[in-house]
Amino acid sequence: MASKKAGVSCPICDCIVPQDVDINVHVNKHFDEVSTSVKCSYPDCHLELNKSALDDHMVAHLFKDNESDEVINKEVLHKKDILKTVDGYLNDSALAKAFQEEEYKSKAADENVLKDEELARHLQNNEKEKRESEDFKKLQERYGMNSNGGFVKQYDKVLSKNVGKKISVGEYYDKKASMLSSLVEGEDSSKSKTADVIEALTSFYTSISSKKKLIYLSVPCDHYSADIGDSGWGCGYRNLQMLISSLLKHPLYCERMAEKIGKDTMPSIPMLQTLIERAWTDGFDRAGCSQLGGKLKHTKKWIGTTEVAALLRWMSIRARIVDFHTPSGDNRTHPKMFQWLEEYYKNKKDETSFPIYLQHEGHSRTCFGVERKVADNSLTLMIFDPSHSSTKMKDLKDNLSNHETCKFSHLSLLRRSISQLKYDQFQVLYIDGVYTTHDQIQKAKIISSVRIP
């Protein structure tokens, strides 16, 4: 039997240290391994550790950086595979790789957050556009949607109330007969019409010094006032008549209208209601048709920009809409709209500078020009308002005809500054030629607008 190798038992590891090895050197090796320290290379951690404790220390960092137990477990296992030691020291390249992966994950998370923010903004903008579109449609429902009867019934009702007060019985029957005749023919009676106002205004401005004011006017159009049959709800129709009166003076547009209407005379309000319904039947502005229940005849429903556009496009006349959906100035003002209107009239040729349908909440008007004051460079719109009676308009025209006595104060019915037109939203409709192909007309059935700003 072999003899046991001579030596001394180590008090630390219980192994036999050969006699030819100094026992003190062997024992000190155990203590040297424990006491040798290494500086932690984790960011913001400068702790000095025993080499044997370094791996556990790094894992502790990972636990601290993660809140979810599930994520911690996965991350710890992953990092333990990466954090390898060489000769008792942490592998720097493995640690760099771990940090790099953390950076990639952080960037990916940031990109996902950014994508979510962009998606949120996109959805928010879509919701805003939807709300604004619905707001404009609500304007059309607000006036007269629940009213019974229409132009004829209102006309007869008002006449009946005034018998013995403002009119005699004979006058009542004469006016009613005239109204019914107009209804049968589909032509406006022209009783609320005032012609040649723009011509008189042009002559007046020509007589004054151009050094004081610059004026840009549309081609001539007639003013149409609200009458007893449409008082309170007919502004949209009356502004449409003003625009039509201008188009009827131009051979190309007059021809297009005559092809659809069968005549080149001014349609009455009941006839305009019938024509808009025909445009709807042919597929123009189905959304607007749905909003108004597909019916205008025998009602007092209020119409706006899209109904006007649908009728004109049905006649193969290109009607474009610009939506000034947000005030661009202080106190709900729209300086960008004023600038746009000035550019429109400055750049248009004389024969195509038609008046513009101007819509805002609760009312519509007709813009037929822009005036710029040289002294302070301020802009003023020239406006026809259906709420102004034919009597006032005729008096204004008479004043304009006398250049020596006419003053700018007489033009208060027509002039509107930026501060006088404070509304959240405006829509303008302008004429831009005619449609010449079937494809163009089909595309025109969907009403859209250009948004500024």
Secondary structure, 3 states (H helix, E strand, C coil): CCCCCCEEECCCCCCEEECCCCHHHHHHHHHHHHHCEEECCCCCCCCEEEHHHHHHHHHHHHHHHCCCHHHHHHHHHHHHHHCCEECCEECHHHHHHHHHHHHHHHHHHHHHHHHHHHHHHHHHHHHHHHHHHHHHHHHHHHCCCCCCCCHHHHHHHHHHHHECCCECHHHHHHHHHHHHHHHHHCECCCCCEECCHHHHHHHHHHHCCCCCEEEEECCCCCEECCCCCCCCCCHHHHHHHHHHHHHCCCHHHHHHHHHHHCCCCCECHHHHHHHHHHHHHCCCCHHHHHHCCCCCCCCCCCCCHHHHHHHHHHCCEEEEEEEECCCCCCCCCCHHHHHHHHHHHHHCCHHHCCCEEEEECCEEEEEEEEEEECCCCCEEEEEECCCCCHHHHHHHHHHHHCCCCCCHHHHHHCEEEHHHCCCCCEEEEEEEEECCCHHHHHHCCCCCCEEEC
